Amino acid sequence: MSPSSVVPLTAVPDAASIPAVAAVEASAISFSYEERPALRDVSFSIARGELFGLLGPNGGGKTTLFKLLSTLVPLQSGTASILGHDLAQESSALRRRIGVVFQHPSVDGLLTVAENLAHHGRLYGISGTPLKDRIAAILPRLGLDQRADDLVQTLSGGLKRRVELAKALLHRPELLILDEPSTGLDPAARRDFFGHLEHLRDHEGVTVVLTTHQMEEAERCDRIGILHQGRMVAIAQPGELKAQVGGDVVAISTANPAALRDKLQQQMHVTAAIVDGSLRVERPRGHEFVRDVIEAFGDEIDTVTFGKPTLEDVFVHLTGQRFHSGARQDGQ
């Protein structure tokens, strides 16, 4: 299936699904590093109180969009409003209302947990008793109250990530923006960290926006926007995206995929795409198709598998490429 044959989902959800004043409104954002485009005409809207994921492989434009939304780099083209502030004109006021967690650690390992939070609070003009009260309140929320006096360098990766989150929440932001927040975490720590994000959404009304290339994380978001080569190719709930794939996904490994593809078209009137050297077919009742194709072409088939669509399948459906195929590092 060629990408040009796919009609992407709209990048703007129904008005009824979003409050009158959204947390983020972005329109026609483009951004380039010298002559290399990183974002191309990206538009989207994020509701207040939503957990929104920006999903894409390295090189898709996620980190560039993170840098723009977190005011680290200025807009080049397009417009954006965050929490009612114009991103281009009111970035200073906006910074006091957002919290940011970077992909790479921004905690000082030679300081204690409490010392890291204290220094961060002073950057926001918080000091004295108010700062002590906020630190005392945030530590137990993230299970760090027993580690306040521990040097950060002695903590596990998961606990260090909690310290990063505590820093980002210390000034009580309305919007939390995170870039690949589970980088370096094992699966258990990743699930634990994501549980904290869900708690912030459910119990404190914080809007959470994160970039990720982890399918498991994307599945837990309220909605996801899929980025590919700088373009937003779809936005919807994970289940809605998977429903766009035409039935079960069948993968066929064969010595000559082009020849078998043509035979499937001629003899069974089935359209197959070649993806990374294998044939890929979207078909309702995939188990019946597997039976039929093995009966007809068993001698030419090495392996065949089928299953319900995943977000990986959605990406292939939309772009004609595997999720990690040919990805470059997303410095953009």
N, C-alpha and C positions, 0 to 999 in steps of 0.2 A: 504494500500500500504506500503510495507516495504521499508526502506531507501535503502537497497541494490539493489532494483529493479529500482531505479532512476538513470539515466545517467546525472550527473551534467553538467552544462554549463562549458566550458573551462574557466580557471582562467586567461587566457592571451588573450586579444582581438586581432582582426585582426590588422596587422601592419599598414594598411592604415588608421586606425582610430586614430593613435597616432603619434605625431611628432617624428622625429628621436631621439631627446633627451627628454625623458619623465621627468616629475617632480620627480616621484618616481618609482624605479624599485626594487622589492623585490623578492628574490628567495629562496625557501626551508627554510623559517624561522620557527624554533621551539624554544619553551621556556617553562621551567618548574620551578615551585616553589617547591624546594626539590624534592619530588617524584611525585608531581602532575603536569601533563602537562597542560599548558594554551594555547599554540599554537602548531599546528602539521603540519609541511611541508607546510607553507603558501607562495604562490607566487601570485604576482599581479603587475600591471603597471598602473600608473596614469598619464594622459596627463597634460602638462602645460596648465593653464587656465581652468582646469576642476573643477567642483564642485562634489566631490566624497564622497559618504556616505558609512560608514562601519556599516551595519545593523545587529543586533542580540540581543537575549535576554541577561539578566544579566547572566554572567558565560560563555558567548560564546567566550570570548577572546578579545573583543574590547578594553578594557582599557589597557591590556598588549600591544597590538599593538600600541596604542596611546603612551604609555610610551617609546616604542622602537623608533618610528618615531620621537618623540620629544627629543630624546637623554637622557631621564631621567634614563633609565636602559640600560646596554650594551647588544649587541647581544650575544646569547649563541651558536646558530647554524644557518647557512644560511648566505646570503649576502644581502645587500641593498645599493642602491645608491640614494641619494636625492639631486636634483639640481646639479648633477655632482660630488658630494662629496661622498666618501666612508663612510658609516655610522659608521663602526667600527674604522676607522683610522683617520677620519677628523671631528669628532663631534664638536670640538671647532670652526672651521671655519664655520661649518654648522649652528651653533646656531645664528650667526649674520644674517642669510638669512631666518630664519623661525620665525613665530610668534605663540605663544601657548596660548590657552584659556583652563583653567582647568575646570573640572566638578564642583568643589567646589570653592567658591569665593576666590580670591587672592587680593582683594582690601582692603585697610585700611579704615574702616568706620569713624574713628576719624579724617581723613584728608579730605580735599576738593578734588573735582574732579581734579583740576589743580595740586594740591600737589601730588596726586597719580601718575599722569602722569610724573611730574617732577622727582620724585624719581625713577620711572621706567626708564626714559630716561638716568639718570646718570649711571645706571647699564650697559648701553650699550655705555658708554663713551661720551654721548651727553650732552653738557652743554652750558651755556651762551646764546647768541643770537640764535644760531641754535636750541637749545632746545625750547626756547620761540616761535620761528617761527613754529616749528613742532606742538607744543601744540595748537597754534592759528589756524593752518591749520586743525588739526584732529577733533577738537571739533565741528565745524559746520557740518562736513561731517556726524557726527553721531547724530546731533541734540542736542548737549550738550553745545553749546556756551552760553546759558542762565543759565547754571547750574554750570559753572566753579568754582564758589566760594562757592557752597553748600557742606556741609559735605556729604560724600557718604552714611552714615547711614540714612540720611533723604530721600534718593531716593527710588523709587519703584524698584521692582525686575527687571523689564525690563530695566530701566535706569542704574541700577548697571551692568547689563550684557553689556550694551553699553560701560560703562567705561572699563570693562574687554577687550572688543574688541578694544577700543581706545588704551589701553596699548599695546596690541599685535601688533598693526599696527604702533606704534610710530616710530620704527626704519626702517620702510618701507620694510617689509619682502616680499619675492617672493612667499612663501608658508605659508599658515595659517592652523594650526592643532588645532582642537577643540574636547574636550571630553564631550559628552552629553551637548552641549551648552545651550539647552533650559530647563535644570533642574530647577524646581521651578517657571517657567514662566506660566502665564495663556495663553490660546490659542491665544488671540489677541497679546500679547507681543511676543509670539513665532513666529507668522507670521511676525511681524514687524522686529524682530531680523534676521530672515531668509532672509527677503528682503534686509537687509544690506549686507549679505553674497553674494547674487545674484548681487548686485551692484558692489561689489569688483571684482567679476568674470567678469562681463560684461563690466565695464568701466575702470578698473584698471589692468586687466590681472592677478589678484592674483589667484593662485591655492588654492582651499579650500578643506581640507580633514576633515571630521567630523565623530565621532561615534554617533550612535543614536539607540534608540529602538522605536522611534516614526515613525509610518508608514507615517504620513502626511509629515514629513521632508524628509523621504527617497524618496517619490514620486517626490519631487522637485529637487532631485539631477540629474546630467547628467547621472551618472552611480552609481550603488551600488554594493558592495561586501557583500554577506551574510555569516556571521560567525556562525558556530554551533559546539559547543564542541571543539573549538580550530581549526576547519578546515574551509577553505574558500570553501563553497559548490557551489557557483555560482557568476559570475560577469557579469552584462549586464545593459542596460538601463531598468528602471522600466517597460516600456511597453513590452519590449522583454521578460522579466522574466515572466510577467503575461501571455504572449502568449504561454509559455511552458505548462501551465495548460490545460488539455484536455477539453476545452469547459466550460460550466457553472458548478458551484459548488453547489451540492445538499446536504443538511444536513438533516438527518432523525433521529428523537428521537423516541425510542421504548423501551419497557420493556425488550426485549431480543434481543440485537443487533446482537449477534452471530447467532442466529437462523434465523433472517430476512436476514442477509448477505448471509447465505447459500441458502436461498430460492431465493434471487435475482440472485444468480449465476446459480442455477439449472433451474429456470423457465424463467428467462429473459436474461440469459447469460450476466449479468452485474457484474462487479467487484466492490466491495465496501470495504472500509477500516474502521475499528473501531478506532476513534480518540476521546479520552476523553469520552468514553461511548456512542457516537453517531456514526451513519453510515455516511460516506462521500463518495460521488460519483462524479466523474468528467465526464460530459456528454454534448455533443453538444445538443442544443435545449432543455435546461433543463426543460422548462415549459411543454413540451410534456411528458418528462419522469415523472415529478411530477404527471401529470394526470394519466399516466398508472400505476404508483406504488400505487397510492391511490385507483384506481379501483381494483387492484389485492390484496392489503394487507391493505386496509383501517382500518380494525378492529385491526390491530396490530401496527398502527402508532399513536403516540401521537401528534407530530408536524412534519412538513416538510417545509423547506425553500430552496430557490435557488437564485443565483445571479451571476454576472460576477466576475471573479477572482480578488482577492485583493493580496497585498504583503503578507498578513497573509496566504492566500491560497497557495502562492508560497512556503512559508516556510514549510507548512504542506506537500506539494507535494514533496519537496526535502528531508525532514527529517522524515516524518511520525509522527511528534509531533506538538502540538500547540506551538505558538511562546513563550508564557510565562509559558508553562507547565514544572514544575520541575526545574525552573531556580534558580540558586544560585547567590549570590552577586558576581559581577565581580571584585574581588580584583586582578584578574589575568589579 
